[in-house]
Amino acid sequence: MDLYLEFFKKTFQERYVYRFDFYISIVAGFISLSVQLSIWTALYHNHASINSITLPDMLKYIVVSTFVTVITASGVGRKIAERVSSGAIVSDLIKPVNFKYYLLAEDLGNNLFQLLFVFIPTFLIAVLVYGVSLTVEPFAFVCFLFSLTIGIFISFHINYILGLLAFWLHTSWYLSFVLAAFNELFSGSFVPLWFYPKWLYTISSWLPFKLVYFDPISIYIGKQTLDGTIKIIGLQFVWLLILLAIERIMWTRAQHKLIIHGG
């Protein structure tokens, strides 16, 4: 555990070295959040609510969605594809560390940096400019944190499984764009699923993406009953077990499919 904590700290410290990137990220984050808040404020003009969702609910959803995006982000698929393509994966496989946990520690370190030094400054500016309120019931907040934690691992394993495809495809960097498109469409990260047509909402319900974004956020803003919250968390555990099983099978077979082109 101490070893993976060191990987976590190392990634965090590396991000802090690039100061210019750090400042640009804050500006870009604020612009992105401001655009979304402004668009939804304009859409709600002369409307007290849309589909029973009020403007304060919507603004809260956007801010929390930005937080969830930061904390669940994962570049593990791209990293694995690059390592397989370059041949560096060989050294990863012989290191006395668990490859998956090493990548998870890197993701968490990067995401914590983004949260503390990019999201929080952006959020504070948004609160001052737009007056967004993030008040929440204590029980709903605890359930949200629990659901979000599971969502972090679901997001990581989806990206990890995508990265493992590089052992068969010899590169899978382009699949990251496909995954990003699916995530954007079916997770509710940009447009909440409340506003989707029924057929598209049904498709989203069969996929794990909304369990990372839409469902935890709907718990936070009080749009889920206790039974609904329990159902969401239970479904998250089911999907996590499925992804763990898929990942284990793929990892076992991937080690026998490795072909090195570089290194």
SERO-4910 file (N, C-alpha, C, O; in steps of 0.05 Angstrom, whole numbers):
BEGIN
 pado doro    nc1    nc2    nc3   cac1   cac2   cac3    cc1    cc2    cc3    oc1    oc2    oc3
  Met    A     17    -24      0      0      0      0     17     25      0     11     45    -14
  Asp    A     39     25     16     57     48     17     69     54    -10     74     77    -18
  Leu    A     75     32    -26     87     36    -52     68     50    -71     76     69    -85
  Tyr    A     42     42    -71     22     55    -88     17     84    -79     10    101    -95
  Leu    A     19     88    -53     16    116    -43     38    133    -53     34    157    -59
  Glu    A     62    122    -56     85    138    -68     79    144    -97     86    166   -106
  Phe    A     68    125   -112     61    130   -140     40    153   -141     41    171   -158
  Phe    A     21    152   -123      0    172   -121     13    200   -116      6    219   -130
  Lys    A     31    202    -97     44    227    -90     62    237   -113     63    261   -118
  Lys    A     75    219   -126     93    226   -148     78    239   -171     86    259   -182
  Thr    A     55    226   -178     38    237   -199     28    265   -192     27    283   -208
  Phe    A     19    268   -167      9    294   -157     31    315   -160     26    337   -169
  Gln    A     55    308   -151     78    328   -152     86    334   -181     93    357   -186
  Glu    A     85    315   -199     92    319   -226     73    340   -239     82    357   -255
  Arg    A     48    338   -233     28    357   -244     34    386   -235     29    405   -250
  Tyr    A     44    389   -211     49    415   -200     73    429   -213     76    453   -212
  Val    A     91    413   -225    115    424   -238    108    442   -262    121    462   -266
  Tyr    A     87    434   -277     79    448   -301     60    471   -293     36    468   -296
  Arg    A     71    493   -284     55    515   -273     38    528   -295     15    534   -290
  Phe    A     49    532   -319     34    545   -340      9    529   -347    -13    540   -350
  Asp    A     13    503   -350    -10    485   -355    -30    487   -333    -54    486   -338
  Phe    A    -21    489   -309    -38    492   -285    -56    516   -287    -80    515   -283
  Tyr    A    -44    540   -294    -59    565   -296    -79    564   -319   -101    573   -317
  Ile    A    -70    553   -342    -87    551   -365   -111    533   -359   -133    538   -369
  Ser    A   -106    512   -344   -128    493   -337   -150    507   -321   -173    502   -325
  Ile    A   -142    525   -303   -161    539   -287   -178    557   -305   -203    558   -302
  Val    A   -165    572   -322   -179    590   -341   -198    574   -359   -221    582   -362
  Ala    A   -188    552   -370   -204    536   -388   -228    524   -373   -250    522   -384
  Gly    A   -223    515   -349   -244    503   -333   -266    523   -327   -290    516   -328
  Phe    A   -258    548   -320   -278    568   -314   -294    575   -339   -319    579   -338
  Ile    A   -281    578   -362   -295    584   -387   -315    562   -394   -338    568   -401
  Ser    A   -306    537   -392   -324    515   -398   -348    514   -380   -371    511   -389
  Leu    A   -344    518   -354   -366    518   -335   -384    541   -339   -409    539   -337
  Ser    A   -373    565   -345   -389    589   -350   -407    586   -374   -430    594   -374
  Val    A   -396    574   -395   -411    569   -420   -435    552   -414   -458    558   -422
  Gln    A   -431    530   -399   -453    512   -393   -474    525   -376   -498    523   -381
  Leu    A   -465    539   -355   -484    553   -337   -500    574   -353   -524    578   -348
  Ser    A   -487    588   -370   -500    610   -386   -520    598   -405   -542    609   -409
  Ile    A   -513    575   -418   -532    562   -437   -557    553   -423   -579    558   -433
  Trp    A   -554    540   -400   -578    530   -386   -594    553   -374   -619    551   -373
  Thr    A   -581    574   -366   -596    597   -356   -612    609   -378   -635    617   -373
  Ala    A   -601    610   -402   -616    621   -425   -639    602   -433   -661    612   -440
  Leu    A   -635    576   -432   -656    557   -439   -679    558   -420   -702    552   -427
  Tyr    A   -673    565   -395   -694    566   -375   -708    593   -374   -725    598   -357
  His    A   -701    611   -392   -713    638   -392   -744    635   -395   -753    622   -414
  Asn    A   -759    647   -377   -788    646   -377   -799    619   -371   -823    614   -376
  His    A   -783    601   -360   -792    574   -352   -786    570   -323   -762    571   -315
  Ala    A   -806    565   -307   -801    559   -278   -788    532   -275   -771    528   -257
  Ser    A   -796    513   -292   -784    486   -292   -788    473   -319   -806    480   -334
  Ile    A   -770    453   -325   -773    437   -349   -771    408   -341   -751    400   -329
  Asn    A   -791    393   -347   -792    365   -338   -789    362   -308   -776    344   -298
  Ser    A   -801    381   -294   -800    382   -264   -773    389   -253   -768    385   -229
  Ile    A   -754    398   -270   -728    405   -261   -726    436   -262   -729    448   -283
  Thr    A   -720    448   -239   -719    477   -238   -691    487   -246   -672    471   -248
  Leu    A   -689    513   -251   -663    524   -258   -642    520   -236   -619    512   -243
  Pro    A   -648    525   -211   -628    520   -190   -619    491   -189   -595    485   -185
  Asp    A   -638    472   -194   -630    444   -196   -611    439   -219   -591    424   -216
  Met    A   -617    452   -241   -600    448   -265   -572    459   -261   -553    446   -269
  Leu    A   -570    483   -250   -544    495   -245   -528    478   -225   -504    475   -228
  Lys    A   -542    468   -205   -528    451   -186   -518    425   -200   -496    416   -194
  Tyr    A   -535    415   -218   -527    390   -232   -502    395   -249   -484    378   -249
  Ile    A   -501    418   -262   -478    424   -279   -452    426   -263   -431    415   -271
  Val    A   -453    440   -240   -429    443   -224   -420    416   -212   -397    409   -213
  Val    A   -440    400   -202   -433    374   -191   -422    355   -213   -404    339   -209
  Ser    A   -434    358   -237   -425    342   -260   -396    348   -267   -380    330   -273
  Thr    A   -388    373   -265   -361    381   -270   -342    369   -249   -320    359   -256
  Phe    A   -351    369   -224   -336    356   -202   -332    326   -208   -310    315   -205
  Val    A   -354    313   -216   -353    284   -221   -335    278   -245   -320    258   -244
  Thr    A   -336    295   -265   -318    292   -288   -289    292   -280   -273    276   -289
  Val    A   -282    311   -262   -255    313   -253   -246    289   -236   -224    278   -241
  Ile    A   -263    280   -218   -255    259   -200   -256    231   -212   -244    213   -201
  Thr    A   -271    228   -234   -273    201   -246   -257    199   -272   -257    178   -285
  Ala    A   -243    220   -280   -227    220   -304   -206    198   -303   -195    192   -282
  Ser    A   -201    186   -326   -180    165   -327   -167    165   -355   -180    165   -376
  Gly    A   -140    165   -354   -125    164   -379   -112    137   -382    -92    134   -397
  Val    A   -121    117   -367   -108     91   -366   -109     77   -393    -90     63   -400
  Gly    A   -130     80   -408   -132     67   -434   -110     77   -453    -97     61   -467
  Arg    A   -107    103   -454    -86    115   -471    -58    106   -462    -41    101   -478
  Lys    A    -54    106   -435    -28     98   -425    -20     70   -432      3     65   -440
  Ile    A    -39     51   -430    -33     24   -437    -27     21   -467     -9      7   -475
  Ala    A    -43     35   -483    -39     34   -512    -11     44   -520      3     33   -536
  Glu    A     -2     66   -507     24     77   -512     46     58   -503     66     55   -517
  Arg    A     42     45   -480     63     26   -470     65      2   -488     87     -8   -493
  Val    A     42     -8   -497     43    -32   -515     56    -24   -542     73    -39   -552
  Ser    A     49     -1   -552     60      8   -578     90     13   -577    105      6   -595
  Ser    A    100     24   -554    128     30   -552    145      7   -542    170      7   -544
  Gly    A    132    -13   -530    146    -36   -519    152    -32   -489    163    -51   -477
  Ala    A    146     -9   -478    151     -4   -450    135    -22   -432    141    -24   -408
  Ile    A    114    -35   -443     97    -52   -427    113    -75   -415    106    -86   -394
  Val    A    135    -83   -429    152   -105   -419    163    -99   -391    162   -116   -373
  Ser    A    174    -75   -388    185    -68   -362    163    -66   -341    167    -71   -317
  Asp    A    139    -58   -349    116    -56   -330    109    -84   -320    102    -87   -297
  Leu    A    110   -104   -338    102   -131   -330    122   -145   -311    115   -163   -296
  Ile    A    147   -136   -312    167   -149   -295    172   -134   -269    187   -143   -252
  Lys    A    159   -111   -266    163    -96   -241    148   -110   -219    128   -123   -223
  Pro    A    159   -108   -194    146   -122   -171    122   -107   -160    119   -103   -136
  Val    A    105    -97   -178     81    -82   -170     57    -92   -187     61   -103   -209
  Asn    A     34    -89   -176      9    -96   -191      5    -74   -212      1    -50   -205
  Phe    A      5    -81   -237      3    -62   -259    -23    -45   -257    -22    -21   -261
  Lys    A    -45    -58   -252    -70    -44   -250    -71    -24   -227    -80     -1   -230
  Tyr    A    -61    -32   -204    -62    -14   -181    -42      9   -184    -47     31   -174
  Tyr    A    -21      4   -198     -2     25   -204    -15     47   -222    -12     71   -216
  Leu    A    -30     38   -242    -44     57   -259    -66     71   -244    -71     95   -249
  Leu    A    -80     57   -227   -101     69   -211    -90     90   -193   -102    112   -190
  Ala    A    -67     85   -180    -54    105   -163    -47    130   -179    -50    153   -169
  Glu    A    -37    127   -203    -31    150   -220    -56    166   -227    -56    191   -225
  Asp    A    -78    152   -233   -103    166   -239   -113    182   -215   -120    205   -218
  Leu    A   -112    170   -192   -122    183   -168   -105    207   -161   -116    228   -152
  Gly    A    -79    205   -164    -61    228   -159    -67    251   -178    -68    274   -169
  Asn    A    -70    245   -203    -76    265   -223   -103    278   -218   -106    303   -220
  Asn    A   -123    262   -211   -150    272   -206   -151    290   -181   -166    309   -180
  Leu    A   -136    282   -160   -136    298   -136   -124    326   -141   -133    346   -131
  Phe    A   -102    326   -157    -90    352   -165   -111    369   -180   -114    392   -174
  Gln    A   -124    357   -199   -145    372   -215   -167    382   -196   -176    405   -200
  Leu    A   -174    366   -177   -195    374   -158   -187    398   -141   -202    417   -139
  Leu    A   -163    397   -129   -155    417   -111   -147    443   -124   -153    465   -115
  Phe    A   -133    441   -147   -120    465   -159   -133    475   -184   -126    496   -194
  Val    A   -152    459   -195   -167    468   -219   -196    471   -214   -208    492   -219
  Phe    A   -209    450   -203   -238    451   -199   -246    470   -177   -264    487   -182
  Ile    A   -233    469   -154   -241    486   -132   -239    516   -139   -258    530   -133
  Pro    A   -217    526   -150   -216    554   -158   -238    561   -179   -251    582   -177
  Thr    A   -242    543   -198   -263    547   -218   -291    548   -205   -307    565   -211
  Phe    A   -296    530   -186   -321    529   -172   -326    554   -156   -348    565   -156
  Leu    A   -306    563   -141   -309    588   -125   -316    612   -142   -332    629   -134
  Ile    A   -303    614   -165   -309    636   -184   -338    634   -193   -352    654   -195
  Ala    A   -347    609   -200   -374    605   -210   -395    612   -189   -416    623   -195
  Val    A   -389    605   -164   -407    612   -142   -410    642   -139   -432    652   -136
  Leu    A   -388    656   -141   -389    685   -138   -403    698   -161   -418    717   -158
  Val    A   -398    688   -185   -410    700   -209   -439    692   -214   -455    709   -220
  Tyr    A   -445    666   -210   -472    656   -217   -489    651   -192   -513    645   -195
  Gly    A   -477    652   -168   -492    647   -144   -503    619   -142   -525    615   -130
  Val    A   -489    599   -152   -498    571   -151   -497    561   -122   -477    565   -108
  Ser    A   -519    549   -113   -520    538    -86   -517    507    -88   -531    494   -104
  Leu    A   -500    496    -71   -496    467    -71   -506    454    -45   -495    434    -37
  Thr    A   -526    466    -33   -537    455     -8   -548    427    -14   -560    422    -35
  Val    A   -545    409      6   -554    382      2   -560    370     29   -549    377     50
  Glu    A   -580    351     30   -586    337     54   -563    319     63   -551    306     46
  Pro    A   -556    318     89   -533    302     98   -534    273     89   -514    262     80
  Phe    A   -558    261     91   -560    233     83   -556    229     53   -543    210     44
  Ala    A   -567    248     37   -563    247      8   -534    251      1   -524    238    -18
  Phe    A   -520    268     16   -492    272     11   -475    247     16   -457    241      1
  Val    A   -481    233     38   -467    209     45   -471    188     23   -453    174     14
  Cys    A   -497    185     15   -503    166     -6   -489    173    -33   -480    156    -47
  Phe    A   -488    199    -38   -475    209    -62   -445    201    -62   -435    191    -82
  Leu    A   -432    206    -39   -403    200    -37   -398    170    -41   -379    162    -54
  Phe    A   -416    154    -29   -413    125    -31   -417    116    -60   -401    100    -71
  Ser    A   -438    126    -73   -444    120   -101   -421    130   -119   -413    116   -138
  Leu    A   -411    154   -114   -390    165   -130   -364    148   -128   -350    145   -148
  Thr    A   -358    139   -104   -335    122   -101   -336     97   -118   -316     90   -131
  Ile    A   -359     84   -119   -363     61   -136   -360     69   -165   -349     55   -182
  Gly    A   -371     93   -172   -370    104   -199   -342    108   -208   -335    104   -231
  Ile    A   -324    117   -190   -296    121   -197   -283     94   -206   -269     94   -226
  Phe    A   -289     73   -192   -278     47   -199   -291     36   -225   -277     22   -240
  Ile    A   -316     42   -229   -329     33   -254   -316     47   -278   -309     35   -298
  Ser    A   -312     74   -275   -299     89   -296   -271     79   -302   -263     76   -325
  Phe    A   -256     74   -281   -228     64   -284   -228     38   -299   -212     34   -317
  His    A   -245     19   -291   -244     -7   -303   -254     -7   -332   -245    -23   -349
  Ile    A   -273     11   -339   -281     13   -367   -257     22   -384   -252     11   -405
  Asn    A   -243     42   -374   -219     52   -388   -197     31   -388   -182     29   -408
  Tyr    A   -194     17   -367   -173     -4   -365   -178    -26   -385   -160    -35   -399
  Ile    A   -203    -35   -386   -210    -56   -406   -206    -46   -434   -196    -61   -451
  Leu    A   -212    -21   -439   -207    -10   -466   -177    -11   -472   -169    -18   -494
  Gly    A   -161     -4   -452   -132     -4   -456   -121    -32   -462   -103    -35   -478
  Leu    A   -133    -52   -449   -123    -79   -453   -128    -90   -481   -115   -108   -490
  Leu    A   -147    -77   -495   -151    -85   -523   -127    -80   -540   -124    -92   -562
  Ala    A   -109    -63   -531    -84    -58   -546    -67    -83   -549    -51    -85   -568
  Phe    A    -70   -102   -531    -55   -127   -533    -63   -143   -558    -47   -158   -569
  Trp    A    -88   -139   -566    -98   -153   -590    -96   -135   -615    -89   -144   -637
  Leu    A   -102   -109   -611   -101    -90   -634    -74    -78   -638    -69    -65   -659
  His    A    -56    -81   -619    -29    -70   -619    -29    -40   -615     -8    -28   -612
  Thr    A    -52    -28   -616    -56      0   -608    -86      4   -604   -102     -8   -619
  Ser    A    -94     21   -585   -122     25   -581   -128     54   -575   -149     61   -564
  Trp    A   -109     72   -582   -112    100   -575   -138    112   -587   -151    129   -575
  Tyr    A   -144    103   -612   -168    114   -625   -194    106   -612   -214    119   -615
  Leu    A   -193     84   -597   -217     75   -583   -225     94   -560   -248     95   -551
  Ser    A   -205    110   -551   -211    129   -530   -231    150   -540   -247    160   -525
  Phe    A   -229    157   -566   -248    176   -577   -276    164   -578   -296    178   -573
  Val    A   -278    138   -585   -304    125   -585   -315    123   -557   -339    129   -553
  Leu    A   -299    116   -538   -308    115   -510   -317    143   -500   -338    145   -487
  Ala    A   -302    164   -507   -310    191   -499   -337    198   -511   -353    211   -498
  Ala    A   -342    190   -536   -368    196   -549   -390    181   -535   -412    193   -530
  Phe    A   -386    156   -529   -406    140   -515   -412    152   -487   -435    154   -479
  Asn    A   -390    159   -474   -393    171   -447   -409    197   -448   -426    202   -431
  Glu    A   -402    214   -467   -416    240   -470   -445    236   -475   -462    251   -465
  Leu    A   -452    216   -492   -480    212   -500   -496    198   -479   -519    206   -473
  Phe    A   -485    177   -466   -501    159   -449   -498    164   -419   -512    151   -403
  Ser    A   -480    181   -411   -475    184   -382   -491    206   -369   -496    206   -345
  Gly    A   -500    226   -386   -514    249   -375   -495    269   -364   -503    287   -348
  Ser    A   -470    268   -372   -450    287   -361   -454    315   -373   -448    335   -359
  Phe    A   -464    317   -397   -468    343   -409   -498    351   -410   -505    373   -401
  Val    A   -515    333   -419   -544    337   -419   -556    316   -401   -553    292   -407
  Pro    A   -569    323   -379   -581    303   -361   -601    285   -376   -615    294   -394
  Leu    A   -602    261   -367   -619    241   -381   -649    247   -378   -665    235   -392
  Trp    A   -656    265   -360   -685    273   -357   -695    284   -383   -719    282   -389
  Phe    A   -678    296   -399   -686    310   -423   -684    292   -448   -688    301   -471
  Tyr    A   -676    267   -445   -673    249   -467   -699    237   -476   -718    234   -460
  Pro    A   -702    231   -502   -726    216   -511   -726    188   -498   -705    178   -490
  Lys    A   -749    176   -496   -752    151   -481   -733    129   -491   -722    114   -476
  Trp    A   -731    127   -518   -715    105   -530   -686    108   -523   -672     88   -519
  Leu    A   -676    133   -523   -648    138   -516   -643    134   -487   -622    124   -479
  Tyr    A   -662    142   -470   -659    138   -441   -658    108   -435   -643     99   -418
  Thr    A   -674     92   -450   -675     63   -446   -648     51   -452   -638     33   -438
  Ile    A   -636     60   -474   -609     50   -482   -589     57   -460   -573     40   -452
  Ser    A   -590     82   -450   -572     91   -429   -575     74   -404   -555     69   -390
  Ser    A   -599     65   -398   -604     49   -374   -591     22   -375   -586     10   -354
  Trp    A   -585     12   -399   -572    -14   -402   -542    -12   -402   -528    -33   -403
  Leu    A   -531     12   -401   -502     16   -402   -492     26   -375   -508     38   -360
  Pro    A   -466     23   -369   -456     31   -343   -450     61   -340   -444     70   -318
  Phe    A   -450     76   -362   -440    103   -361   -456    121   -343   -445    138   -329
  Lys    A   -483    118   -342   -499    135   -325   -495    130   -296   -502    147   -279
  Leu    A   -484    106   -289   -478    100   -262   -454    115   -251   -449    116   -227
  Val    A   -439    127   -269   -416    143   -261   -424    173   -258   -413    186   -240
  Tyr    A   -442    182   -274   -450    211   -274   -478    215   -264   -483    224   -242
  Phe    A   -497    209   -282   -525    217   -277   -537    207   -251   -549    222   -236
  Asp    A   -533    181   -245   -545    170   -221   -534    182   -195   -550    190   -178
  Pro    A   -507    183   -192   -497    195   -167   -505    225   -164   -512    234   -142
  Ile    A   -506    239   -187   -513    268   -186   -543    271   -179   -550    289   -163
  Ser    A   -560    253   -189   -588    255   -183   -593    249   -154   -612    259   -142
  Ile    A   -576    232   -141   -577    227   -113   -570    253    -98   -584    261    -78
  Tyr    A   -549    267   -107   -540    291    -93   -561    313    -93   -565    325    -72
  Ile    A   -574    317   -116   -593    339   -117   -621    331   -108   -641    346   -112
  Gly    A   -624    307    -96   -649    299    -84   -671    290   -102   -694    292    -96
  Lys    A   -663    279   -126   -682    269   -145   -686    239   -144   -699    227   -161
  Gln    A   -675    226   -123   -678    197   -119   -690    192    -92   -683    204    -72
  Thr    A   -709    173    -91   -720    163    -66   -699    144    -53   -679    137    -65
  Leu    A   -705    136    -29   -687    117    -15   -686     91    -30   -664     80    -34
  Asp    A   -709     81    -40   -709     56    -55   -694     60    -81   -679     42    -89
  Gly    A   -697     83    -94   -682     88   -119   -652     89   -114   -637     79   -130
  Thr    A   -644    101    -92   -616    103    -85   -604     75    -80   -582     69    -89
  Ile    A   -618     59    -65   -609     31    -60   -607     15    -86   -588      0    -89
  Lys    A   -626     19   -104   -626      5   -130   -601     14   -146   -588     -2   -158
  Ile    A   -595     40   -146   -572     50   -161   -546     38   -150   -530     29   -166
  Ile    A   -543     39   -124   -518     28   -112   -515     -2   -117   -494    -12   -123
  Gly    A   -538    -16   -115   -537    -45   -121   -529    -50   -150   -514    -68   -155
  Leu    A   -540    -34   -168   -534    -38   -197   -505    -30   -202   -492    -43   -219
  Gln    A   -494    -11   -187   -466     -4   -190   -448    -27   -182   -428    -33   -195
  Phe    A   -455    -41   -160   -439    -64   -151   -440    -86   -172   -420    -99   -177
  Val    A   -464    -90   -184   -466   -111   -204   -448   -105   -228   -434   -123   -237
  Trp    A   -449    -80   -237   -433    -73   -260   -403    -74   -253   -387    -82   -270
  Leu    A   -396    -66   -229   -368    -67   -221   -358    -96   -221   -335   -102   -230
  Leu    A   -374   -115   -211   -367   -143   -211   -364   -153   -240   -345   -169   -245
  Ile    A   -382   -145   -258   -380   -153   -286   -354   -143   -298   -340   -159   -312
  Leu    A   -348   -118   -294   -324   -106   -305   -299   -119   -293   -279   -124   -307
  Leu    A   -299   -126   -267   -276   -139   -255   -272   -167   -267   -249   -175   -272
  Ala    A   -294   -181   -273   -292   -208   -285   -280   -206   -313   -263   -221   -321
  Ile    A   -291   -186   -329   -281   -182   -356   -251   -175   -356   -235   -185   -371
  Glu    A   -244   -156   -338   -216   -147   -336   -197   -170   -329   -176   -173   -340
  Arg    A   -206   -187   -310   -189   -210   -302   -185   -229   -324   -162   -239   -329
  Ile    A   -206   -236   -339   -203   -254   -362   -185   -242   -383   -167   -256   -394
  Met    A   -189   -216   -390   -173   -203   -410   -144   -201   -402   -126   -206   -418
  Trp    A   -139   -195   -377   -111   -192   -368    -96   -219   -369    -73   -220   -376
  Thr    A   -110   -240   -361    -97   -267   -362    -90   -274   -391    -68   -285   -396
  Arg    A   -108   -269   -410   -103   -276   -437    -84   -256   -451    -69   -264   -469
  Ala    A    -84   -231   -442    -68   -210   -455    -38   -216   -452    -23   -210   -470
  Gln    A    -30   -227   -429     -2   -233   -425      9   -254   -444     34   -256   -447
  His    A     -9   -269   -456      0   -289   -476     -3   -279   -505      5   -293   -523
  Lys    A    -13   -254   -507    -17   -243   -534      3   -221   -541      2   -210   -562
  Leu    A     21   -216   -522     38   -192   -524     58   -196   -548     73   -215   -549
  Ile    A     58   -176   -565     77   -174   -587     91   -147   -586     77   -126   -587
  Ile    A    117   -146   -583    131   -121   -579    141   -110   -606    155   -124   -621
  His    A    135    -85   -612    143    -72   -636    166    -52   -632    179    -43   -651
  Gly    A    170    -45   -607    190    -24   -601    204    -30   -575    206    -54   -567
  Gly    A    214     -9   -561    226    -13   -535    256    -15   -537    270    -18   -517
***
